[in-house]
Amino acid sequence: MNMRDAVFAQALLSIHIAVVYFFTAVSCQSDSSSSVVVAGYNISGPAGSKLALQCMSGRMVWTRDRVRDRQRVVHWDVYRDSPDYAIERVVDMFSAGDQRLYHTHNLGRVSLNPTAFKDGNFSLVIQDVKLNDRGLYSCNLHHIYCHLHETIRIQLNVTKSRRKQQRFWDGQKVVHVVLQGTTALLPCINRRSVWTDWSNEEENQQVVHWDRQSPGVQHDRADRLVDLYASGEQRSYGPLFLQRKMNISNQAFSDGDFSLTITDLQPTDQGTYTCHLHHHYCGLHERREFRVTVEAPLIENTQPVISLPKDKDTTKAEAPRVINVILPDQRHHFLLPLGYVLTSFLLLAFITLIIILITRRRKAKDFFPKVSVR
């Protein structure tokens, strides 16, 4: 009974691991294929106006690579801690397979795999290793077309003892201890399709499409508006009137401007618009969302504007000019200034009267002096 329970438990565990692995693979695949929201905007405009939803990306500018040799490059560099602490270029190779060595002492000793950009093996081979080959080597991969850059660092040490040969990880990089006079292989493996493959249908690798969600509609139920491929093919969806009022430029892939223009904006155009940018070869998947709201239309003045003639015409009689004077409706408007004048006059008369009384009083004292009685 115990043996049966153990077998049953082991079977359940195996099934559980298989199910977990399946869902993990599916989720990873869906995440890699889904696009990433890089920006969100809230845009509003009056009804009847023209609205532009700006969606730009320099990485989506399409340039045909007719030569197909200088879009991808690998180069190995070495950093020596003595005597000058300098970085030297060892070798580089473009995707066409042409190798270039930078020092004469490496001729016939240092090489790369000629089919590196087909099988993804960019390892460096150093024959007849010498003590001067010691240093920190870096494998640098550059994809000019896709703006990708990757680096792998390996420390190479040279020993004279066969027993000291080893490979280990020091916490930051891989260290290779190689016997002097033997062949050293510094591994650099990258088999991603962006480094090894190049599709013949180059124009179909890039596509841009716009979706629209009405208010209350989920993202997975959005309506497709337009598709545009780098080859110039454009597909519009929906009614004909909708195709005419919503479109993007045919030169979008040349300028990197994939903006959507909406003419004659109406309240029914409200919703969420999404700009999807896909570059399948370079692994670029981005989207930008725009929440559009429509406001009340602008009220324009319908009265005609009368403009005066520039030159004076002496043959026609000049129309009389009328100057309109607006008077206030209050009846006591003219009494206010008169009141100010009368008040000022009475104040002046009062001051004059006081001065006269003071003067007369002083004169009276001079004519009738007081008699002192002892």
C-alpha positions in Angstrom: 0.0 0.0 0.0 2.8 2.4 0.8 4.5 1.5 -2.5 1.3 2.3 -4.4 1.0 5.7 -2.7 4.5 6.6 -3.5 4.1 5.7 -7.2 0.8 7.7 -7.3 2.4 10.7 -5.6 5.3 10.6 -8.0 2.9 10.5 -11.0 1.0 13.4 -9.7 4.2 15.4 -9.2 5.3 14.6 -12.8 1.9 15.8 -14.1 2.1 18.9 -12.0 5.6 19.8 -13.3 4.5 19.2 -16.9 1.4 21.5 -16.5 3.5 24.2 -14.8 6.1 24.1 -17.5 3.4 24.3 -20.2 1.7 27.3 -18.7 5.1 29.0 -18.1 6.1 28.5 -21.7 2.8 29.8 -23.0 2.9 32.9 -20.7 6.5 33.6 -21.8 5.6 33.3 -25.4 2.6 35.6 -25.0 4.6 38.2 -23.1 7.3 38.3 -25.7 4.9 38.8 -28.6 2.8 41.4 -26.8 3.6 45.1 -27.2 4.7 47.5 -24.4 2.8 50.7 -23.7 5.5 53.4 -23.9 3.2 56.5 -23.7 -0.4 57.6 -23.0 -2.1 60.9 -23.9 -5.4 62.6 -23.2 -6.4 64.7 -26.2 -9.5 66.8 -26.7 -10.8 68.9 -29.7 -13.9 70.8 -30.7 -16.4 69.2 -32.9 -15.8 69.8 -36.6 -12.1 70.4 -36.2 -9.1 68.5 -37.5 -7.2 66.4 -34.9 -3.7 64.8 -35.3 -2.6 61.9 -33.0 1.2 62.1 -33.1 3.0 58.7 -33.1 6.7 58.9 -34.0 9.7 56.5 -33.7 13.1 56.9 -35.2 13.8 53.1 -34.8 11.0 52.4 -37.3 12.5 54.4 -40.1 13.0 51.9 -42.9 16.3 51.9 -44.9 16.8 49.0 -47.3 20.1 47.3 -46.7 21.1 46.3 -50.2 24.7 45.4 -49.3 23.9 43.7 -46.0 27.4 43.8 -44.7 27.8 46.8 -42.4 24.5 46.5 -40.5 26.0 44.0 -38.0 29.6 43.9 -36.7 31.5 42.0 -34.0 34.9 43.1 -32.6 37.1 41.8 -29.9 39.0 44.2 -27.6 41.6 43.5 -24.9 42.4 45.5 -21.8 45.9 45.1 -20.4 46.7 46.1 -16.8 50.4 46.5 -17.7 52.4 48.4 -18.7 50.1 51.2 -20.1 46.6 50.1 -18.9 45.3 50.5 -22.4 42.5 49.0 -24.5 43.5 47.5 -27.8 41.4 46.4 -30.7 42.2 42.8 -31.6 40.0 41.9 -34.6 36.6 42.9 -36.0 34.3 41.3 -38.6 31.3 42.6 -40.5 28.3 40.4 -41.4 29.8 39.9 -44.9 32.5 37.8 -43.3 35.5 40.1 -43.9 37.9 40.0 -40.9 40.4 42.7 -40.0 43.4 42.3 -37.6 45.0 45.3 -36.0 48.4 44.0 -35.1 51.0 42.1 -37.2 52.0 39.8 -34.4 48.4 38.4 -34.5 48.6 37.3 -38.2 48.1 33.6 -38.5 47.4 33.3 -34.7 44.1 35.1 -34.1 40.9 34.4 -36.0 37.1 34.3 -35.9 34.6 31.9 -37.3 33.9 33.0 -40.9 30.3 31.8 -40.6 29.7 33.5 -37.2 26.7 35.5 -38.5 25.0 32.3 -39.7 25.6 30.0 -36.7 25.9 32.6 -34.0 29.4 31.5 -32.9 31.6 34.6 -32.4 34.3 32.9 -30.3 37.9 34.1 -30.5 40.6 31.6 -31.3 44.2 32.4 -30.2 46.9 29.9 -31.3 50.3 29.5 -29.7 49.3 31.5 -26.7 52.0 33.8 -25.3 52.5 35.5 -22.0 51.7 38.9 -23.6 48.3 37.6 -24.5 47.2 37.9 -20.9 44.4 40.5 -20.4 40.6 41.1 -20.1 39.0 40.3 -23.5 35.5 41.6 -24.5 33.3 40.4 -27.3 31.2 43.3 -28.6 28.2 42.8 -30.9 26.7 45.8 -32.6 23.6 45.9 -34.7 23.5 49.3 -36.4 20.2 48.7 -38.2 18.3 47.7 -35.0 20.4 49.9 -32.5 21.4 46.8 -30.4 24.6 46.4 -28.5 25.8 43.4 -26.4 29.1 42.7 -24.6 30.7 39.6 -23.1 33.9 39.8 -21.0 36.4 37.0 -20.4 39.7 37.1 -18.4 42.6 35.3 -20.1 45.5 34.2 -17.9 48.6 32.4 -19.2 50.5 29.8 -17.1 53.6 27.6 -17.7 52.3 24.8 -15.5 49.9 22.2 -17.0 48.3 21.6 -13.6 47.2 25.2 -13.2 44.9 25.1 -16.3 41.3 25.8 -15.3 38.2 27.8 -15.9 36.1 29.4 -13.2 33.8 32.3 -12.4 35.1 35.0 -10.2 31.8 36.6 -9.5 31.9 39.2 -12.3 33.4 37.3 -15.4 34.7 34.0 -16.6 38.4 33.4 -16.1 40.4 31.1 -18.4 43.8 29.9 -17.3 45.6 28.5 -20.4 48.9 26.8 -20.8 51.5 28.7 -22.7 52.0 27.6 -26.3 48.6 25.9 -26.6 45.4 27.2 -28.3 42.9 29.3 -26.4 39.2 29.4 -27.2 37.3 32.4 -25.8 33.6 31.6 -26.2 31.1 34.2 -27.4 27.8 32.5 -28.5 24.7 34.4 -29.4 22.2 32.5 -31.6 19.4 35.0 -31.5 17.8 35.5 -34.9 18.6 39.1 -35.0 22.3 38.2 -35.2 22.1 35.2 -37.4 19.1 35.5 -39.8 18.0 38.0 -42.4 14.6 37.5 -44.0 14.4 37.9 -47.7 11.0 39.6 -47.3 12.6 42.7 -45.7 9.6 45.0 -46.3 7.2 42.7 -44.3 9.3 42.9 -41.1 7.9 46.3 -40.2 4.2 47.1 -39.8 2.2 49.9 -38.1 -1.5 49.6 -37.4 -4.0 51.8 -35.6 -6.9 50.5 -33.4 -9.9 52.3 -31.9 -11.9 51.4 -28.8 -15.3 53.0 -28.3 -16.1 54.1 -24.7 -16.7 50.9 -22.6 -15.1 48.5 -25.1 -12.2 46.3 -24.0 -8.8 46.3 -25.6 -9.2 42.9 -27.2 -12.4 44.0 -28.9 -10.9 47.1 -30.5 -11.7 47.9 -34.2 -8.8 48.0 -36.7 -8.6 51.2 -38.6 -5.5 51.0 -40.8 -2.4 48.9 -41.5 0.8 50.2 -43.1 3.7 48.0 -44.2 7.3 49.2 -45.0 6.7 47.9 -48.6 4.1 50.7 -49.0 1.1 48.4 -48.8 -1.8 50.1 -46.8 -5.0 48.5 -45.7 -8.0 50.5 -44.4 -10.9 48.9 -42.5 -14.5 49.9 -41.7 -17.0 52.0 -43.7 -15.8 54.2 -46.6 -16.5 57.5 -44.9 -14.4 56.3 -41.9 -11.5 55.4 -44.2 -11.6 58.9 -45.8 -11.6 60.8 -42.5 -8.9 58.7 -40.7 -5.6 58.0 -42.4 -1.8 58.2 -42.1 0.9 59.4 -44.5 2.3 57.2 -47.2 5.8 58.5 -46.3 5.5 57.3 -42.7 8.4 54.8 -42.9 10.6 57.4 -44.5 10.0 60.1 -41.9 9.3 57.9 -38.9 6.0 59.8 -38.4 3.0 57.5 -38.1 0.5 60.0 -36.8 -3.2 59.5 -37.5 -5.2 62.4 -38.8 -8.9 62.7 -38.1 -10.9 65.2 -40.1 -14.3 66.6 -39.2 -14.1 65.4 -35.6 -17.5 64.3 -34.2 -18.8 63.1 -30.8 -19.0 59.6 -32.3 -15.2 59.6 -32.7 -14.6 59.6 -29.0 -12.7 56.7 -27.6 -9.2 55.2 -27.1 -6.9 55.1 -30.2 -3.8 52.9 -30.1 -0.7 53.2 -32.4 1.0 49.8 -32.7 4.6 49.7 -33.9 6.1 46.3 -34.8 9.6 45.6 -36.1 9.7 41.8 -36.1 13.3 41.5 -37.2 14.6 43.8 -34.5 12.2 42.6 -31.8 10.5 46.0 -31.4 6.9 46.0 -30.2 5.6 49.2 -28.8 2.2 51.0 -28.6 1.0 54.5 -27.7 -2.5 55.2 -26.5 -4.6 58.3 -27.0 -7.8 59.0 -25.2 -9.8 61.4 -27.4 -12.7 63.5 -26.2 -14.8 65.8 -28.3 -15.9 69.3 -27.0 -18.6 71.6 -28.1 -18.0 73.3 -31.5 -16.6 76.8 -31.7 -19.1 79.5 -32.3 -18.1 81.8 -35.1 -19.3 85.3 -35.8 -21.6 85.2 -38.8 -21.7 89.1 -39.3 -19.9 90.2 -42.5 -16.8 92.3 -42.0 -16.9 95.6 -43.9 -13.5 96.8 -44.9 -12.8 100.5 -45.9 -11.3 101.2 -49.3 -7.6 101.6 -49.4 -7.5 104.5 -51.8 -9.7 107.5 -51.6 -12.1 107.8 -54.6 -12.6 111.4 -55.5 -15.3 110.7 -58.1 -17.8 109.5 -55.5 -19.4 111.7 -52.9 -17.9 111.2 -49.5 -20.5 109.8 -47.0 -21.1 112.0 -44.0 -19.4 110.9 -40.9 -21.5 110.7 -37.8 -20.0 110.8 -34.3 -22.2 109.2 -31.7 -22.1 110.8 -28.2 -23.5 108.8 -25.4 -24.9 110.8 -22.5 -25.7 109.4 -19.1 -29.4 109.0 -18.2 -29.0 110.6 -14.7 -30.7 114.0 -14.4 -28.4 115.3 -11.7 -25.3 114.8 -13.8 -24.8 118.6 -14.3 -25.6 119.5 -10.6 -22.5 117.7 -9.4 -19.9 120.1 -10.8 -22.1 123.1 -9.7 -22.2 121.8 -6.1 -18.4 121.5 -6.1 -18.1 125.2 -7.1 -20.5 126.5 -4.6 -18.9 124.5 -1.8 -15.5 125.9 -2.6 -16.9 129.5 -2.8 -18.6 129.2 0.6 -15.4 127.8 2.2 -13.4 130.7 0.8 -15.9 133.3 2.1 -15.8 131.7 5.5 -12.1 131.9 5.7 -12.2 135.6 4.6 -14.7 136.5 7.2 -12.6 135.0 10.0 -9.6 137.0 8.8 -11.6 140.2 8.8 -12.9 139.6 12.4 -9.5 139.0 13.7 -8.1 142.1 12.1 -10.9 144.4 13.6 -10.4 143.0 17.0 -6.7 143.8 17.1 -7.4 147.4 15.9 -10.0 147.9 18.8 -7.4 146.9 21.3 -5.0 149.6 20.0 -7.6 152.5 20.3 -8.8 151.6 23.8 -5.8 150.7 26.0 -6.4 149.5 29.6 -5.9 152.0 32.5 -3.9 150.7 35.4 -5.4 151.4 39.0 -3.1 151.5 42.0 
